[in-house]
Amino acid sequence: MTGYFLQAFIYLIAAVIAVPIAKRLGLGSVLGYLIAGVVIGPITGLVGAETATIQHFAEFGVVMMLFLVGLELEPKMLWNMRNRLVGLGGIQVAGTAGIVMAIALMLGVQWSIALAIGLIFSLSSTAIVLQTFSEKGLSKTQGGQNAFSVLLFQDIAVIPMLAFIPLLALPELITAAQSAAVESANHHPELSLVAGLPGWAYGLVITASIVAVVVGGHFVSRPLFRFVASSGLREIFTATALMLVIGIAALMGLVGLSPALGTFLAGVVLANSEFRHELESNIEPFKGLLLGLFFITVGAGINFGILFDDFALILGLTLGLMLLKGLVLWCLAVVFKIKGVNRWLFALSLAQAGEFGFVLLSFTVQNNVLPSDIASTLSLVVALSMFFTPGLFIVYEKIIVPRFEKQTNQGEQDVIDEQGKVIIAGVGRFGQIVNRLLVNNGVETVVLDHQATQVNNLRKIGIKTFFGDATKPDLLHTAGIEHARALVVAIDNQESSVQLVKYVRHTYPQVKVIARAFDRGHFYQLRQAGAHHIESETFHSALEVGTVALRCMGFHPFQIEQQRHSYIYVEKQSSDELYNAWLDDSEGERYDNNFLKLFIELEDKIRDAMGSDRHDGDSRAERGWTPPPKGYADQFEDKFE
């Protein structure tokens, strides 16, 4: 027992140390798990022969992943994405697999092995790509959305691949493994429901099993989950979710099908269930841990002897694969009219092999499709391509994006053909509201934004917007800053917004500068730069939300209004004192962090103001307050019922 505890501790501590470091370095969690496995396996030798056994257990994480993928695939969503899903994803998988297979055939590889390699290399890393998109804010871009469509198709394509790959089994490998298979069957004859059945009976059993999963998932699972949910015990719901996944996986194994196929199908059936999100939240931790364990075992099982013996071959295969996939993706981007920087993002982000490649490699060896030595070499190619992926994103960020921004700036920055009384720098969710209010009151505005996609979107709905960097003096001059009465600064980059305020206040002191602040620190920076009026973007909306929350809690409308004005009053009273303390701390004149002390005092003042029980009406802030009409509170409660 102690030995198991030690092994578990080694795996867990490797993950706890390596994964956070990898994420902080921008490498992603999957690479962190692989690095952890390499460290405790080939490098230090802390784990050994038990790795293969643990890997078989950890592969259940892949089964859970496909169940969760199935839960996300609502039929309506798939139908709306059908063009990009089938077009981009289908052609990418088929094209990459076909080209890889053709190259392997030209090198003298047997056709079944060549096809299996093509299918394995056609997949990309969903975990790395989607996580990187999320971290770098690329998910909503055209390139990011098209890449997601391809990844989604690839995840779906794994299911038919798992069903098809056993048909590629090599006779010589089957013969070599036949004795072991017979011995296993003799020891566990009860583990198969289809052993010895004729072909027609085997087909009926498989059909009946799939029908049972579909019908049971649709009609039986909902009453079962309602019954379990009524108990109010979260752990029982978790047990039920695990029971569902494990039971379906076991059923598929008993009839000779892939467990992943059954759980994926069950996930699709339950995609429209009212318990979908609860199932996801319960399965996700187990899936994450088991997948992490699976990747650690992959890293621990990497044979560095093979890598060093055939380093040039493996490196050449890796770079050749990434170049080939990149070219296929680039051509698809041209055909599907993905332009500019999004084309590069689409091609570079998906150029690697993926985590499902490890799964399929293990599956091909188990089903006598690939010899173990070839699978070991290909596993290194998959791992290296994933290791190189962060470098592709660095190339995109540091080289591709600046080059396209420079070209776009040169091409569009000098086309401003009108001037207005107010110049709005930045037309995101904040600047748009400001612009609408001004324009609808007859105020002429000039709207500038440095994001070409945003500019095009606004032009489509009739809002005239000019592309360009508002922090550049020549663009401001073209926009007529000399004759403008006000400048609204609503750009996203905090440092750039402060520099813009400084420049305009120094060069055009007659222009009123109105700025949007992200937080308190940014507010003080803008004030220091000389902005005439600064508005924190979340202050008033947060006050409104807090007001609604108090109403929901049953507070009287007058008391809510009193507390709201008290909060605003205390904030304004403390504003100058906090600003001066911030200046002192930021300039290093004091070393006792006076700003932090005053901020704590501000919290105490707010608490005292909120806790005061006042019965008079002397507050000047509340003299204009009008009581709500009769029945107001009841109407509000009805609204939330």
N, C-alpha and C positions, 0 to 999 in steps of 0.2 A: 504493500500500500504506500509506503514511504517513497518508493521509486516513482510511482505514478504522480505523487504530489510534486516531487522534484522536477519531473518532466513538464508537468503543467506549469510550474513556476517559471521554468526556463522559457517556454513559449510565450507566456504572458508578459514577462519582464522584457523580453526582446521586442514585443509589439508596443508596449507602453513607452519604451525609450525611442525606438526607431521611427514609429509612425508620426508622432508630433514633430520630431526634427525634420522628417521628410516633407511634411505639410508646410512647415515654416520656411523651408528652402524652396517651396513651390514645386516639389516633385510629385505630390499626391500620395494618398494613403496606400494605393496598390503597390507603388514602388517602395514605400516604407516597409510594407509587409515582406516584399521580396528581399529587400536589403537585410531585414531582421533574420530571415531564413538563411541567407548566405552567411551571415556572421555566426549564427549558432550552429550551422552545418559545416560546410566545407572549410571555413576559416578557423574556427575554434574547436570543432568536433564535439560540441556539447550535446548534440543529438546525433543519432545514428540509425541503426537498422529499423527502429520502430517508426521512422518517418513515413514509409510507404503504407503501413497499417493505418496510421493517423490520417493520411491523405484520403484513404477510402472513406473514412468517417466524415472528414471535412467536406468531401464532395457533396454532402447533403446540403451544404450552403448554396451550391449551384441550383439544386432542386428548389430551394426556398426562393432564390432570386427569380427563377422563371415563374414561380407562383405569383410573386409580386408584380412581375412584368405583365402577366396575364390579367391581374387585377386592374392595371392601368389602361388596358386596351378596351375601352368602351366602343361598341360598334359604331356609334355616331362619330366619335373622334377619328376612328380609322377611315370611315367613309370620307370625311372632310379632308383627310390627308392622303387620299388614295393616289393622287397624281405624283406627288413627291415621294410617297412611300414606295409605290411599285416602280415608278419611273426611275428616280435617282437610286433608291436602295436596291431594287431588283437588278438594274443594269450594272450597278457597281459590284454586287456580289457575283453575278454571272460572268461579267467581263473580267474581273480580277481572277476568279477561279479558272476561267477558260485560258487566259494568257499564261498563268502560272503552270497549268497543266500542259500547255503546248510547249513551254520552255523545258519542263521536266522530261517530256517525251523526246524532245530533240537531244537531250542529254542521256538518253537510253534508259530512263526509268520506266518500269512497268506501268501500264495505263491506270490500273486501280490505285496504285500508290500515288501516281501523279495527280489523279483526281482528288484523292483524300488530302494531299498537300495543298492543292488549289483551294479546296473548301476551307481548310484551316486558316490559310493566309488571307482569305477574302474578308475575314472579320477584323474589326478594329476594337480599341479599348473603350468601352462605354464608361467604365469607372473613371479612367484618367481624363477623358475628353470632357464629360459633363461636369466633373468637379472643377476642372480648369476653367471651363466656360463660366461657371458660377462664381469662382474666385475673381476672375478678371472682368466680369460684367459683359460677357460676349453672348449670353444666351438669347438675347432679343434681337441680335443682328441677323441680317439675311443669311450670312454664312453660317452662323450658329444654328439657326432654325433648320436650314437644309442639312447640316451635319447631323442634327438630332433625328431627322427623318431617316437618314441612312442608318444610323445606329439602332433605331427602333426596328427597322426592317431586318438588320443583322441579328438582333436578339430574337426576333420571331423565326428567322431562318435557321437558328440553331436547332429548333424542334425537328423539322424534317431532316436536317443533317444527322441528328442522333438516330432517327429511324432508318435513314438510308445507308449510313456508313457500314453497319454489319453486313450488308449485301456485298461489300467489296472485299470480304475476307479472303485471304490467300490460302489455297489448299495446303501448301507446305507448312504454313504456320498453324493451321487447324490440326494437321496431323501431329505436329510436334506437341501441341497442347492437349491432344485428345485424351491421353491417359489420365492427366490431372483432372480434366473435366469429368470423365467417367467416375473417377474416385470420389470427387466432390458430390456428384449426383447420387452415388451409392450411399454416401454418408447422410445426405439430406434429400431423400426422395420426396419429402413432403413440401419442399420449397418451390415446386413447380406444379401448376395446374394443367399444363399443356404437354407434359412429357409423355411421349408415346402416342399422342392423338394423331389421327389422320389429318390431312390438309384441310378438308372441309370443316371438321370439328374445331381445328385450331382457329380457323377464320371466324367461326361462330362465337367462340369464347372471347376472342379479341373484340369483336363487334359488341358483344354483350357487356364487356367491361367498360368500353368507351361510353356506351349508352347509359350504363349505371352511373358513371361519373357525371355525365351531363344532366340526366334526370334527377339524380340525387342532389347535385349541386343546386339545381333550380328549385326543387320542390321540398326536399327534406332538410337542407341546411338552414333555411330561414326559420322554420319553426323550432329547430334545435337551438339556434343562436338566441332566439327570443326567450326560450325556456331558460337557457343558461344565463342570459343577461338579467332576467328577472330575479336571480339570486343575489345580484349586487356584488358578487365576489369576482374581482378582476382576475385573480389567479386561475379561477375555473374557466373563465373565457379564454385565457391564454392556453390552458391545457386543451380546451376544445379546438382552438386554432391549430395547435401542434398535432392533435389527434387527426384532424382532417388531412393535413399535409402528409403526415407519416403514413396514415391509412391508405391514401391514394397512391403514394409511392410504393408501398408494399404490394398493393393490388396489381400495379403495372409490372412489378418485378415477378409476381407469381405467374403472370400470363406471358412473360417474355418480352415486354415492351419497356421502353425507357421510362424510369420514374419521372424524369423531367417533363416528358410528354404529357403524362397524366396530370401533374400538378399545374402545368401551364394551362391545360384545357380547363381545369377546375377554376383557375384564376379568371379566365375569360368568362366562364359561366357566372361567376360571382361579381363581375365588374360593375354590374348595376345594382348590387345588393346594398341595402341601407347599412349593412355591417362592414362594408368594404374598408372604410378608414380605420375602424377598430381592428380589423384583421391585419391591416398593414402595420399599425402601431405595435401589435403584439408579436408579429413575425419578424419585423425589422431587426430587433436586437440579436435574435438568434442567427438570422441570415448574415448580419454583419460580422459577428464573431466567427461563425463557421467559414465564411468566405475569407476572412483574415487568416484563420488557421490554415485554410487551403493554400493561400498564396505563400504563407510562411513555409509550408512543407514543400512547395514548388521551389522556393529559393534554397531550402536546405538540401533538396535533391539535385541541384545543379552540379553537374560533373565538370569541375574545373580542369580535370585531366584532359577531357575531350576538347574543352575550349582552348587550352594552351597547345595541344597537339595539332589542332586544325584552326588556329586563330585566324589566319588569313582567309580561309574558306568561310568560316562562320561570319566574320566581319563583312566579307564580300556579299554573302547571301543576305545579311541584314540590310546593308545599304542598298543592295539591288532591289530587295523587296520594297523598301520605303520609297525608292525612286519610281519603281513600277506603279505602286499604288498611287503615288502623288500624280503621275502622268495620267492615269485612268481618271482620277478625280478631277483633274484640271480639264480634261476633255469633256467630262460630264458637265462641269460648270459652264463651259462654253456653250454646249448644246442647250442647257436649261437656262441660259442667259443670266447666270450669276456673275455680276460684274465687279470690277475694281478690287478693292481690298478684301471684299467678301469672298471673291474667288480664291484668293491666296489662303484665307482662313479656312475655307472648306477643304482645300487640297492638302494643306499642311497638317491640319488637326487630325485627319483620319488616315494618315500615311503609315501608321504603325500596325502591328498585329495586336490582338487583344487577349484579355484574360480567358475568354471562352476557347482560345487556341489551346491553352493548357488542358482544359476540360476535354476537348476533342482529341488531343494527343493521347491523353490517358485512356480515353474511350476506344481509340483505334488500336492501341496495344492490347487492351483487354479483349477486343473482338477480332484479334488476329488479322488486322488490316495493315498495320505498319510494324516492321521489326523494331525491337526496343532500341537498337543502336541509332537508327534513323530518327526515331522519336526523340531521343536524347539530344541529337544535334539540332533538330527543329525547335525543341524547347528552348535551347540557348538563343536561337534566332528570334523567337517570340519575345523572350525576356530582354534581349539587347535592344530590340526596336522600341519596347516600352520605356527602357532607360533613356533612350535618345529623344523621346517625345517632348519633354520639357525644353530641350534645346530648340526644337522646331517652333514652339510658342515664343521663345526668346527672339528667334529670327523674325517672326511675324511682328512682334512688338517693337523691336529696336531698329529693324531695317525696312520692312515692308510698309508699315503704317506711316512712319515719318516721310517716306518717299511719296506715297500717295497724297498725304496731306500737303506736301510742298507743291505737288503738281496741281492739286485742286485749288490751293490758294492763288497760285499764279494765274490760273485760268478763270477764276470767278470773282476775285476780290475787287475789281475795278468796274463793276457793272451797276453801282448804285446810281439811279437816275432820278432820285427825288430826295427832298429834305423835309424835316418835320420839326415841330416844336419840342417833341420829346423823343429821345433816342433810347431804345430798350435793348440792352446788351444781354442776350440769353433769353430764349423763348421756349423754355421747358414748361413744366406744369405750373410754375409760379409766374413766369413772364407772360404766358398766354392770357392769364386772367387779367393782369394789369393792362395788356394791350387791348383786350376786348372792352374793358371799362372805358378806356380813353377814346378809342375809335368810335364806339357807340354814343359818345358825348361830343362828337365832332372835333376831337383833338387829332391833329396830324402826327403820325408816329413813323419812325424808321426802325425797323426790327432787324437785329443782327444776331446770327448764331453761327458757330463754327462747326456744327454737325450737319453734313450735307443731307443725311437721311431725314433729319428733323425739318430742315428747310423744305425739302421736296414734299414731305407729308403736309406741311402747312400750306404750301402753294396749291396742293390738290383741293383743299377745302376753302380756297379763296382768300387766305391770309397772305398778303405780300410780304415776303421775308427775303433777306439778302444773306448770302453765305459770306462769312468772313470772320476773322479774329478781331473782336472789338477792342482788344488791348493794344492793337497796333495804331500808332498815331495817324498814319496816312489814311487808314480806313475811317477813323473818326472824322478826319478832315473832309473826306469825300461825303460822309453822311451829314455834314453840316453842323459839327459840334460848336463852331463859333457862333452860330445864330440860334442854337437850341436853348430852351429855357430850363430844361431838366434832363438828367440822365438817370435811367433806372438800371441798376447793376444787379442782374439776376443770373450771372454765369455760375457754373457748377464748381469751377476750380477756385478754392478759397484764396490761395496765394495770388492768383491772377486778378481776382476781384479787388483785393486790397491794393495791388499795384495800380490798377485802373483808377481807383478812387484817388490815390495819391497824385497820379499824373493829371487828371482832370481838375482837381482842386488847385494844383499849382499852375497849370497852363491856362485854364479857363475858369477863373474864380467866380465869374458871373453865373455859371451854370449850377443849378441846384442838383446835388447828387443824392439820390434816394437808393439805398442799398438793402439787399436781402442778406440776413445773417443765418448761418447754419446752426450755430450754438453760441453760448455765452462768450467763449474765447474769440470766436470770429467776430462777434458783435463789438468787442473791445478793440480788436485790430482795425475794424472799419471806422470806429469812432476816432481812434488815434490817427488814422489816415485822413480824417477831415470830412467824412460824409455828413450831410446836413440832417438826414433822417435815416434811421436804421430800423428795420422790422425783422424780428426773429420769425422764421418761417413756421415754426411749430407752436409759438406761444399762444396765439388766439385759438387755434384749432384744439390745442390741448386743454385750454380753459373751457371750451365748449363741451368737449368730451367729458371733462370732470363734472361740469354742470349737469349734463344728462345723467351721469352715473349717480349724482346726489339725488336727482329726481327719482331715479329708479329705486333708490333706497328709502324713499318716502319723506324726504326733507320738504319743508314748506317752501313755496316759491320765494317768499320774502327773505327767508333765512339763506337760501341759496344765493340770491342776488347780493345780500349783505356780505356773505363769505367771499364771493367772487370779487367784489369791489375792495374788500379788505386785502385780498391777495395782491391785486394790482397796485394798491396804495403802498403796501409795504415794499414791494419790488421797486417802485419808482423812488421811494424815499431812500432806499439803500443803494440806488444805482450809481450815484457819483462816488460814494465812499468805496464801493467795491471796485469801481473803475480805477480810482487812484491807487488802491492797494494792488491791483493787478499791474499797473504801471511800475510801481516800486519793485514788486517781486520779479517782473519780467526784465527789468533793467538791472537787477542784482543789487539794489540799494539796501535791501533788508534781507536777512538770512533766517528769519523766524517764520517765513511763509504767512505773512499777515493776511493775505487774501483768503487763505483757507480758514483762518480764524474768523474773519468777518463773514465768510459764507456760512459757517456753522451758526454764527450769531443770527444771520438772516433766517435760517431755518427755525431758530427759537422764536424770533419775532413773528414769523408767519404762524407758528403754532399758538403763540399767545393771542394773536389777533383772531384766529379761528376759534379759540376757546373762550373768548370773552362773551359774557351774557349781557347784551346791551338792550335796553328797553326804550331808550329815547330815540328821537329822530333827528339828532343834530348832525349826522354825517352829511357833509355837503355832497359827497358822491352819490348818496341815495335819495336826495331831495327830488330828483327827476324821475324816480322809479314809480311806475304805475302798477298797481296790483293787477293780477291776471283776472280775467272774467270768471264768473261763478261756474263751477264744474270743470275748471281747467285741469286740476290735478286728476280728476276721474277720467277725463278724456286721454290724458297722457298715459295713465295706467292701462286703459283699454288698448292703446296703440301697441303696447309691448306684450300684451297677452296673446 
